[in-house]
Amino acid sequence: MIAIDYIVEGLKEAIKLLIGFDQEIYEIIFLSLFISTSATIIASIIFIPIGIHLGIKEFKRKRALSRMLYTFMSIPSVVVGLLVAIILSRRGPLGKFDLMYTPKAMIIAQTLLVTPLILGLTYSLAKNRGKEIESIGKTLGAGRKDIILLIIKELKIDLIVNVVTAFSRAISEVGAVMIVGGNIRRKTRVITTTISLMKSMGDYPMAIALGIVLLFISFLVNSIIYKYTGED
């Protein structure tokens, strides 16, 4: 009974923090959304066209490329974080830019994290469904660039689902942003790293409040996916 009361009280305090528009909590929420959205947009703009090009193009070792892409789609976030940390550290090749423990480093890490997912999903989509669209484009006299744009237009619903899926992974990951961001208060704390920290400190109301927000974001993401895939 005591444990239940403890959970209920924590939930009440969490709701108070959200309803009361606690400044620190909303700073964390907006920073999380900014970093994950920026990373997803950057990766999408660059790698959706590349994924389509690779998917419809015939070349040697295409099967090997497929295996490599699908392997990197599930790469652990801590590995990505470690790689970015090495590159951005003072002794690293980009150390002179002093990006470690900043939101920019976190965007770089999350961009690298979601890139294989966006590239792999787009590649698979174009390989399975892009050939027919490519044939129509060639019949109409379209060039390579026009064909890629045509495929993006025709498969936009599936591409939106892929992008939303990538965003979902970015917003919910912990390892990469923890390593390169350092979880610095009012600077690089995001939802997932704050939940982890608050749990270890025993500050459950803030952890629960941010958990509620993360669940709400997850609900919105899944709602978008269900809407565009036609599922009930």
HELIX and SHEET records of a PDB file:
HELIX    1   1 ILE A    2  ILE A   19  1                                  18    
HELIX    2   2 GLN A   23  ILE A   56  1                                  34    
HELIX    3   3 LYS A   62  PHE A   72  1                                  11    
HELIX    4   4 SER A   77  LEU A   88  1                                  12    
HELIX    5   5 GLY A   95  PHE A   97  5                                   3    
HELIX    6   6 PRO A  103  THR A  139  1                                  37    
HELIX    7   7 ARG A  144  GLU A  154  1                                  11    
HELIX    8   8 LYS A  156  SER A  172  1                                  17    
HELIX    9   9 GLY A  175  GLY A  181  1                                   7    
HELIX   10  10 ILE A  191  MET A  201  1                                  11    
HELIX   11  11 TYR A  204  THR A  229  1                                  26    
END                                                                             
